Amino acid sequence: MKEYRYQLEKYTGPGSRYTCPMCGKKKEFTRYLDVYSGDHLADHVGKCNRHDKCGHHYTPAQYYQDNKHLTTQRPTPTTKVPPKAPIQPTSYTSRIHFFDSQDSYDKNSFMRFLVSHFGQAKAEHLKRAYMLGTADHWGGSVVFWQVEDNGLIRGGKVMGYDATTGKRMKDQVTWVHTLLGIQDYNLRQVFYGEHLLSYNQKPIALVESEKTAIVASAYYPQFTWMATGSATGLSEYKCRRLKGRVVVLFPDAGLFDQWQKIGLRYRWHSDDSIEKRFLQGEIPLGYDLADDLLRHPWTAAQE
């Protein structure tokens, strides 16, 4: 029986379970431990225990693949080094599932929100540009498909939104492969909106949420808007895929220092307009660009 160096932490009480970085559920995330040192890996390396509703699993192998500047701790000469865990190939979703989602937009709560704010014509444009899908889950949720610039589909994040306010329903997030019951799916994420890179050379604007990228693209079309998908989504693997492009980061309130530090590695600019207002107490933690933009009506003249 193989003994891997990194193992999921055994349950010893509530203190051994953490907040999932994907779905935000507290006490449902199991982190990986280095069995040699007894230390945890980064706080987002682990597995969500809500298999049906989230299914997030970010392995040590993926972590070191995405962060090649890091090196694992060198064991002492007397320590027996276990064999390396094989790196699983990236999984892809069939385009059949993608095409099946291109329907029932009248039930799609996120699409209904876009129509209410931007009007039918602009909402249809945003739907096509960002390849929005619909899932029957939660009575009509949106599917944010993660598609490579070559058209291959990495996966689809399924999320519930309030059709009136456009606010995300906190407990309503899962993945298409989870809903389909596909076992051993190796989800290796790319930035949401990467497919847009195949046909334009506009500067790239990176935000955290998929909703923010879509909303901002209507107000500031001079950028190609993309999303990290989470606060910790600026991995080296994803960032390297933007090599040679001009990139501007728009971090949420409270994330500026973290994002700027990463952005400096790639000579990317970080916009601090949200952070300045946060530090002055004008806006709350987590406030983002979409919160700002949606306070103002959109007109076709802004295109």
MISERO-479964 format. One line per 10 residues: number of its first residue (from 1); their letters; for each residue z, x, y of C-alpha. Coordinates in steps of 0.5 Angstrom, whole numbers, plus 500, padded with zeros to 3 digits. Layout:
! MISERO-479964
NUM = a = Z,X,Y ~ ...
***
This chain:
! MISERO-479964
1 = mkeyryqlek = 500,500,500 ~ 498,503,507 ~ 503,504,512 ~ 500,503,519 ~ 503,507,525 ~ 503,501,529 ~ 506,494,527 ~ 508,488,529 ~ 515,487,531 ~ 520,484,526
11 = ytgpgsrytc = 523,478,529 ~ 531,479,530 ~ 532,474,535 ~ 529,471,542 ~ 529,478,545 ~ 524,480,540 ~ 519,475,543 ~ 515,475,549 ~ 511,472,554 ~ 504,471,552
21 = pmcgkkkeft = 499,474,557 ~ 493,470,555 ~ 497,463,555 ~ 503,464,559 ~ 508,461,554 ~ 514,464,554 ~ 518,467,547 ~ 511,466,543 ~ 508,473,544 ~ 510,479,538
31 = ryldvysgdh = 509,486,541 ~ 507,492,537 ~ 512,498,536 ~ 510,505,534 ~ 514,506,528 ~ 515,513,529 ~ 518,513,536 ~ 521,506,536 ~ 517,504,543 ~ 513,498,544
41 = ladhvgkcnr = 506,499,546 ~ 503,496,553 ~ 506,489,554 ~ 500,486,553 ~ 498,489,546 ~ 500,484,541 ~ 499,477,538 ~ 501,470,540 ~ 504,466,535 ~ 501,460,537
51 = hdkcghhytp = 495,460,533 ~ 492,453,534 ~ 493,453,541 ~ 492,460,543 ~ 490,465,538 ~ 490,471,542 ~ 491,478,538 ~ 490,485,542 ~ 491,490,537 ~ 493,498,538
61 = aqyyqdnkhl = 486,500,536 ~ 483,495,541 ~ 488,498,546 ~ 486,505,545 ~ 479,504,544 ~ 479,500,551 ~ 483,506,554 ~ 480,512,552 ~ 484,516,557 ~ 490,515,553
71 = ttqrptpttk = 492,519,547 ~ 497,517,542 ~ 504,521,541 ~ 503,527,537 ~ 508,527,531 ~ 512,533,529 ~ 509,538,524 ~ 514,535,518 ~ 511,527,520 ~ 506,525,515
81 = vppkapiqpt = 500,522,519 ~ 498,515,516 ~ 491,514,515 ~ 488,511,522 ~ 487,503,521 ~ 479,502,521 ~ 476,499,528 ~ 473,492,526 ~ 466,491,529 ~ 466,486,535
91 = sytsrihffd = 465,479,533 ~ 460,474,536 ~ 459,467,536 ~ 453,463,534 ~ 448,460,540 ~ 449,454,536 ~ 456,453,538 ~ 454,455,545 ~ 448,449,545 ~ 453,444,542
101 = sqdsydknsf = 457,445,548 ~ 452,443,553 ~ 453,436,554 ~ 458,431,556 ~ 459,434,563 ~ 462,427,565 ~ 468,428,561 ~ 469,435,563 ~ 475,435,567 ~ 473,442,571
111 = mrflvshfgq = 466,440,572 ~ 468,433,575 ~ 472,437,580 ~ 466,441,582 ~ 462,435,583 ~ 468,432,587 ~ 468,439,592 ~ 461,441,592 ~ 457,435,590 ~ 453,434,584
121 = akaehlkray = 447,438,586 ~ 451,445,587 ~ 456,443,581 ~ 450,443,577 ~ 447,450,580 ~ 454,453,578 ~ 454,450,571 ~ 448,453,570 ~ 449,460,573 ~ 456,460,569
131 = mlgtadhwgg = 454,457,563 ~ 459,452,563 ~ 460,448,556 ~ 464,442,554 ~ 469,441,549 ~ 472,435,546 ~ 479,438,546 ~ 484,435,551 ~ 480,430,552 ~ 474,434,555
141 = svvfwqvedn = 476,441,557 ~ 471,447,560 ~ 468,452,556 ~ 468,459,559 ~ 463,463,555 ~ 463,470,555 ~ 456,473,555 ~ 454,480,555 ~ 448,482,559 ~ 444,482,553
151 = glirggkvmg = 445,475,552 ~ 450,476,546 ~ 456,471,546 ~ 463,475,545 ~ 467,468,545 ~ 468,462,549 ~ 475,460,552 ~ 477,453,552 ~ 481,451,558 ~ 484,444,561
161 = ydattgkrmk = 484,443,568 ~ 486,437,573 ~ 479,433,575 ~ 482,432,582 ~ 486,438,584 ~ 482,443,580 ~ 489,446,578 ~ 489,449,571 ~ 493,445,565 ~ 498,451,564
171 = dqvtwvhtll = 499,449,556 ~ 491,448,555 ~ 488,454,553 ~ 485,456,547 ~ 478,459,544 ~ 472,456,541 ~ 473,461,534 ~ 480,458,534 ~ 478,451,534 ~ 473,452,529
181 = giqdynlrqv = 478,455,524 ~ 474,462,524 ~ 478,467,520 ~ 479,475,522 ~ 475,474,529 ~ 475,480,533 ~ 475,478,540 ~ 473,484,544 ~ 472,481,551 ~ 468,483,557
191 = fygehllsyn = 468,480,564 ~ 467,473,565 ~ 460,473,568 ~ 457,479,565 ~ 451,475,564 ~ 449,475,571 ~ 448,483,571 ~ 441,482,567 ~ 438,479,573 ~ 441,482,580
201 = qkpialvese = 443,488,583 ~ 448,485,588 ~ 455,488,589 ~ 460,485,584 ~ 466,482,586 ~ 472,482,581 ~ 477,476,581 ~ 482,474,576 ~ 480,467,574 ~ 474,464,572
211 = ktaivasayy = 475,458,576 ~ 476,463,582 ~ 469,467,581 ~ 465,460,580 ~ 468,457,587 ~ 468,464,591 ~ 460,464,588 ~ 459,458,592 ~ 462,461,599 ~ 460,468,598
221 = pqftwmatgs = 453,468,595 ~ 452,475,597 ~ 456,478,591 ~ 456,477,584 ~ 462,474,582 ~ 466,476,576 ~ 473,475,573 ~ 477,479,569 ~ 480,473,565 ~ 488,475,566
231 = atglseykcr = 492,480,570 ~ 491,485,565 ~ 484,484,564 ~ 482,491,568 ~ 481,495,561 ~ 477,501,561 ~ 472,498,556 ~ 470,493,561 ~ 470,497,567 ~ 466,502,564
241 = rlkgrvvvlf = 461,497,563 ~ 460,496,570 ~ 458,504,571 ~ 453,505,577 ~ 455,498,580 ~ 458,497,587 ~ 465,493,586 ~ 470,490,590 ~ 476,488,587 ~ 480,481,590
251 = pdaglfdqwq = 487,481,587 ~ 491,475,587 ~ 498,476,591 ~ 502,481,588 ~ 497,484,584 ~ 494,489,589 ~ 498,495,587 ~ 496,495,580 ~ 489,493,581 ~ 488,498,587
261 = kiglryrwhs = 491,504,582 ~ 485,502,577 ~ 480,501,582 ~ 481,508,585 ~ 479,511,578 ~ 472,508,579 ~ 472,509,587 ~ 472,501,587 ~ 474,498,594 ~ 480,493,593
271 = ddsiekrflq = 481,487,598 ~ 488,487,601 ~ 487,481,605 ~ 491,476,600 ~ 496,481,599 ~ 498,482,607 ~ 499,475,607 ~ 503,475,601 ~ 508,481,604 ~ 509,477,610
281 = geiplgydla = 511,471,606 ~ 506,466,608 ~ 503,465,601 ~ 507,465,594 ~ 506,470,589 ~ 500,468,585 ~ 496,465,590 ~ 489,467,590 ~ 482,467,593 ~ 480,460,591
291 = ddllrhpwta = 487,457,593 ~ 484,460,600 ~ 477,457,600 ~ 478,450,597 ~ 482,449,603 ~ 476,449,607 ~ 470,444,606 ~ 463,447,603 ~ 456,446,606 ~ 450,448,603
301 = aqe = 449,452,610 ~ 453,457,607 ~ 448,459,602
***
